[in-house]
């Protein structure tokens, strides 16, 4: 058996494994909007905590959507203005005028050593809640660019109560209108689900833990038992760190939904590249070895099938074509979710092109960290799984 044929068989085996044995991640069955939920006998109290920095343009819609919830229980909202320079706090106060729920706007303080930006803003919100003395049953950690359907909170709480969950998280449906977004956002969500199969996350006996930082409903008692945000104060990817911490206390759930949406737009390819690159290297624990291994694994899995299909000798070309077909099949459900024409999954070089861009984004993130810039990045609120990075040299805290 030639080396070409061995490689072709291996890459086909990789895609068979991904489709058949990795939790069915590509089927996107973990959804918030496909099942009926039991109504709790009594609606628990909920407090939403929103870290916000320079979000004046988005706060009217995001905060407004929370204040419009049809939640029957006691609900309050606390926005932490993380030293914004665009009048975020003033606009938030105007939005909260005559709100049917209690709203508080808290001014954020300077970032202390050892904390990342978003987690510190969340902690200040928690401190304000603790000072009030009346502890809510649930905490909703959300972002200033997330918009909720009217019944979103009611469904979140219903699921948490029905399944006795310590964390219920929705991966917000990202904006997907520009050419860059339509080309890359589905690939980003696809890859995240491949790394953290939601069915494994939602299985009580599995160790896999993940969450989407834009929308995390947390049981207050479990959160306190776990030690609170101080346990993850320096976490670069705070949502998954919090999920891992809380899964030790009980079951968690993460899924997709049309009821929770991101308002943030990524009009240019560079916007998405920066969003992914700055988190990818942190996900690899800043390890050059893991970075190199990941790049070669992605080249092997995503570029080998079309290469062999177009340039290989028989039967390697047939095996490459089969792997390429499985790749396209796996991508169809995410295209349907984002209402993108399914033919994109079969177009020549589309999938490999997206993955090669992912490879470039990851390697770029590693290069930034290795030259000294990535190491000083701090988290600030955003929609891409709940954070965006800004560097010390750009003036972010």
HUSULVEN-V640222 format. One record per backbone hydrogen bond with DSSP energy under -1.0 kcal/mol. NH is the residue of the N-H (numbers start at 1). CO is the residue of the C=O. Records with the same first field share a line. If there is no record, write none. Layout:
NH=CO ; CO
This chain:
6=2
7=3
8=4
9=5
10=6
11=7
12=8
13=9
14=10
15=11
16=12
17=13
18=14
19=15
20=16
21=17
25=22
27=24
28=25
31=29
32=256
46=74
47=138
48=76
49=140
50=78
52=80
59=55
62=58
63=59
65=61
66=62
67=63
69=66
70=150
76=46
77=102
78=48
79=104
80=50
81=106
82=52
83=81
91=87
92=88
93=89
94=90
95=91
96=92
99=96
104=77
106=79
108=81
115=112
116=233
120=116
121=117
122=118
123=119
124=120
125=121
126=122
127=123
128=124
129=125
130=126
131=127
132=128
133=130
135=133
138=45
139=218
140=47
141=216
142=49
143=214
146=143
147=261
149=259
152=149
155=151
156=152
157=153
158=154
159=155
160=156
161=157
162=158
163=159
165=160
166=251
168=217
169=253
170=215
171=255
173=260
182=178
183=179
184=180
185=181
188=184
189=185
190=186
191=187
192=188
193=189
194=190
195=191
196=192
201=197
202=198
206=203
215=212
216=141
217=168
218=139
219=166
220=137
223=219
224=220
225=221
226=222
228=223
231=228
232=229
235=232
241=237
242=238
243=239
244=240
245=241
246=242
247=243
249=246
253=167
255=169
256=30
261=147
262=173
263=145
272=268
273=269
274=270
275=271
276=272
277=273
278=274
279=276
280=276
281=277
283=279
284=280
285=282
286=281
287=284
291=287
292=288
293=289
294=290
295=291
296=292
297=293
298=294
299=295
300=296
301=297
302=298
303=299
304=299
307=303
308=304
309=305
310=306
311=307
312=308
316=313
317=313
319=315
320=316
321=317
322=318
323=319
324=320
325=321
326=322
327=323
328=324
329=325
330=326
331=327
335=331
336=332
337=333
338=334
339=336
340=335
344=341
345=342
346=343
347=343
350=347
353=349
354=350
355=351
356=352
357=353
358=354
359=355
360=356
361=357
362=358
363=359
364=360
365=361
366=362
367=363
368=364
369=365
370=366
371=367
372=369
373=368
374=368
376=373
377=374
378=390
380=388
385=383
388=380
390=378
394=391
395=392
396=391
